[in-house]
Amino acid sequence: MSQYEGMTAARGSSYIDLRSDTVTHPTPAMRRAMYEAEVGDDVYGEDPTARRLEEMAAERFGKEAGLLVSSGTQGNLVSLLAHCGRSTEAIVGKRSHIFTSEQGGAAALGGITLVALDNQPDGTLTLDEIEGAVRADNEHYARTRLVALENTQNSIGGRALTPEYTQAAGALARRHGLALHIDGARIFNAAVALNADVRALTSPADSVSFCLSKGLACPVGSVVVGSQGFIKEARRARKQVGGGMRQVGVFAAAGIVALNEMIERLDDDHRNARRLASAIGTLPGIRLDGEPETNLIFFELTSSKIAPAELSAQMKTRGILMGGGPSRRIRLVTHYGIEPEHIDRTIEAFRAILSA
């Protein structure tokens, strides 16, 4: 029995759920910690468990301070609001979560224009294109204030951005007087995949947001880290967008357990993803986007015999949940609660359906 085996007992569902790592349920240790958490009013700065989580997160990333927020989207939004200002620009990737999946919140709520550059196959933005997008000091132009990277880069197969690339991007940002923000929703997946300390992946960044509620298996929440001055502004922005919370230590307690116990086991998710991808990549009608680097598998359904929605429906009858909309590009996600035997069952289901 592995040291984590006892942590995967309570799933709350008989399905093998590969739709996302947001479907994870808190571990027994998290549930105990949440039940026993010491709490206070967080808006007044009086929740000791939230303060402890924020301090732990800041120390883990080598930053001065942290801020607990309700979600990764909120973490990115308050970071952009704190760094930028109205009639300014932030440089992002066209396939970044900030650009594709956050309803243009930076523009709608902060008056910040997103300048979207092409992501490369490895998830990066080319340094030359970042530099070319920085506005000159001219009264006709909005001022460029920020560069935002995403690590891992979700929509390009969970690619992990290297310390070397991040250092180069950070140096470019400093050269132009820009802030660097990292959307690190799955930054610990990147650190484990690259066998790197998370500080090496984020040291050039002025701010980092990371999710507790994905691979780390907490029920809710993200944390933003940065300097004391930045966090002061981010806290104001959090209140402005309705993110002030009260006895939030109930959730923060789960985050403390996650930082202590859930990072090393991410390698299990990566191993399961590679095994699943390797097996289904040989089946007729599937073209992989490449070998997974982390816990995300992307493939194109090339068979004209079955539509994505039908594949999803047939998988569900076999006890497996997966995406299946109009796009023929499909994502599978391994996470806490997905064990090797679940991978075996998923492979068997794919074989039965696609070989029929």
Secondary structure, DSSP 4 states (H G I P E B T S, - for coil): --TTGGGG---S-SSEE-S-GGG----HHHHHHHHH-----TTTT--HHHHHHHHHHHHHHT-SEEEEES-HHHHHHHHHHHH--TTEEEEEETTSHHHHSSTTHHHHHH-EEEEEEPPPTTS---HHHHHHHSPPS-TTSPEEEEEEEESSBGGGTSBPPPHHHHHHHHHHHHHTT-EEEEE-TTHHHHHHHHT--HHHHHTT-SEEEEESSSTT--SS-EEEEE-HHHHHHHHHHHHHTT---SSTHHHHHHHHHHHHHSSTTHHHHHHHHHHHHHHHTTSTTEEESS--SSSEEEEEE--TTS-HHHHHHHHHHTTEE---SS-SEEEEE--TT--HHHHHHHHHHHHHHHT-
